[in-house]
């Protein structure tokens, strides 16, 4: 299982990926999914991100959706997204 904390999202600020800022990206990212995806699973993911207070666990299927969704975003966001993924071990 993978988790991502959109409340404390580390966003790269340049191509070197050394400098970054920590932002609350939960509302903005949830809104993007809500406006640009169809189906019950994306709706559920968007609402969980919007209502989150910290790291959110995602099933493999949900994470696959997020990875596909992020492919339509800027390269700097794609890299930032990948840097925020935490692999949880059971």
N, C-alpha and C positions, 0 to 999 in steps of 0.2 A: 504494500500500500504506500502511496505517496501523499505527502501533505504540502500545502502551500499556505503561507501567511500573507494574505493580501492587505492586512491592516498595517504590517511592517514590511512592505515590499521594497527590496533593494533594487533600485533602478540605476543602471549604468548611465553615465552622462557623456561618455565619449567612446570612440572605437578601441581605445587601449584597455577598456574595462577595468581600469584601476580606480578611477574616481566614480563615486556613486552617491546617491541620496536615498534615504529611507522615507517612503511616502505611504500614506493610506490610499491604496488603489482599489479598495473593495467596492465602493459605489461605482466608480467609473468603469471598471472591468465587468462588474455584474450588469451594468447598463448596456455595455456593448453586446454581451451575450444575449440579454433580454430582447434587444432591438434587432439583432442580426441572425438569430437561430430559430429553428422550428422544432417543436416536439416537447414532450414532458420532461425528458432528462435534462436538456439545456435550461428549461425553465426552473427545474429543481436546483441545478447547479448555480444559476444566477441568484436565486433567492438565498441559498446557503452562503454564497460569497457576500451578498448584500447584508445579511444579518449576522455575519461572523464577528467574533471578538478576538480571534487568534487563528492558529493553524487549522486548516480544514483537511480532513482525510478524503481522498478520492479513490474509488475503485479503479481497476485497470480500464474498464470500459469508459468511465467518466474521464480518466486522465487521457485516454486516446482521443476522446472528443476535444478536450482542451488543447492538446498538441495540434490537432488539425485546425482548430479555430485560430490558434496563434500564428499559424503559417500565413494567414492573411494580413498580419500586422507587420510593423517595421522590423528590420533586422535587429535594431538595438533593443526593442521590446522582446523579440524572440530569445535573444541571448540573456536578457534580464530574467525572463520567465524561467529559462532552464537553470539559471543560477539560484533561483528561489525554491526549487523542488527539493524536498527532503525525502529520502527513502527510509521508510519506517520498517523495522524488522520485528517480526512477531516472536 
